[in-house]
Structure formats: structure tokens, C-alpha cells
Amino acid sequence: MRTMLLGGPGSGKGTQGQRLARHYGVPHIASGDLLRAEVRAGTDLGRQVAGCLDAGRLVPDELISDLMLPAVLSAAEAGGYILDGFPRSVAQAVSADAALAESGAGLQSVLFLAVAEQELVRRLLERAESAGRSDDTAEVIADRLRVFEAETRPLIEHYRAQRLLIEMAADQPADRVTEAILAALEARDGK
Ligand code: AP5
């Protein structure tokens, strides 16, 4: 299983990624989680990216590729991966596609979690009350949504053109989304 979750902030990439990883017995590799871990650990990388995370801006492409590609390649060798949050721009996708294809580790599908913007904002503001993520403020959420529209939404067409895209209606309860994803992946594998 080599798949990727694509979607706006709060669309459920992390929630579904953890469930799919358990189901398929492969790692959930989430760029945001790895970056936040670097910030918490106070590493050089963490210090370089903290400002971008707080502001909801993308961190530079070289930094994210250096962090993600080795983890993705080694997971692919061990049986697969569920990618979450990377690639996040066409430039990242073009270089990741090439690096992964070279090792026979390319994506087999891309799951786009479609959720209306109003619901994304509602979920993130609700999470703000409990989780305390520094980027879950109304102002930064608005910036993350703008970055998604400008930088990440074009990936839908990028992966549709490669016949990898599976679009999921993800503004329903999380269990239903999981069931729909598993059904869609099974239907695709059965083809
Ligand atoms: P990242 O951590 O990836 O943040 P994000 O894309 O904004 O996504 P979230 O983690 O907020 O949401 P999610 O879609 O995972 O949803 P979740 O399951 O958590 O990235 C953070 C930052 O890192 C970026 O802004 C950037 O600075 C940097 N970065 C990361 N990758 C990068 C890259 N490739 N290049 C450059 N920079 C990068 O759910 C959200 C909430 O909704 C939760 O409370 C959850 O319980 C709830 N929820 C989930 N599903 C449902 C449902 N079906 N119904 C109701 N509630 C739900």
C-alpha cells in the first residue's frame, strides 16, 4: 500500500492516516507531525522551520524533501506507506515523483479529502480549544487556507492527470470517511 492523503487544513488527513496505517500495517508519515517533533526537540531544523509553522507558511522545499524522502523510501522498501501532508506543492510533487519512481516506490493512489471551507474552520477552531496547536488561531487558519488554495489545490489536477486521484466526500463522520476510503481502495485494487 503506497498512498497519500491530500486535503485542506482540518480535512482529516491525520485522523484517516492513522487509521489507514493501522489497517494496512504500514507507517503513517505525516510531514506536519515530523516538523512539530523537530521544533519540540529544538533541533537546527526545528529552529529553521518554527516560524513557518506558526505562520501557516510552507517550509522551504529542500528542507521538507530532505526530511521526508528518506523516510518514505525506507517505508516503501519495508512494505508501503500512508503519506500525509507531503508533497504539498507542484514543485515538491514533481521532485518526489521522480525520486520515488526511480526506486520503484511511487504512489499508487492519492486520496483527496474534500471538505467545505466552513467545516474546516469549525473543526480547527474546535481543536484549538483542546490541543493548543500554535497554528490553530482564526488568523493563521485563514492563511493556511490561502496557502492550500494557492499551492496545494493544483496537486488535484497533477495527480488526476496521472490517474492516481480518488476524491472522497470527507465532510461526514470520521468512521464513514474511513469506510468509504477502504471501499474505494479495495475497488481500485480489484481493477
Ligand atoms: P500539517 O500538520 O500537515 O497541518 P494541516 O495540513 O494544516 O492539517 P491539520 O493537521 O491541521 O489537519 P488534518 O487534515 O491532518 O486533519 P486532522 O485529522 O488533524 O502541517 C502543518 C504545517 O507544517 C504547515 O502549515 C506548514 O508550515 C508545514 N508543512 C507541512 N508539510 C509541509 C510540506 N510538505 N511543505 C512545506 N511545509 C509543510 O483533523 C483536524 C480536526 O478535525 C481534529 O480535531 C479531528 O479530530 C477533527 N476531524 C477529523 N475528521 C473529522 C470528521 N470526519 N468529522 C469531524 N471532525 C473531524
Residues whose N, C-alpha, C, O or C-beta is under 5 A from the ligand:
A	BS01	AP5	G7 G8 P9 G10 S11 G12 K13 G14 T15 Q16 S31 G32 D33 L35 C52 L53 G56 R57 L58 V59 I64 G85 F86 P87 R88 R123 R127 R144 A170 Q172 P173 A174
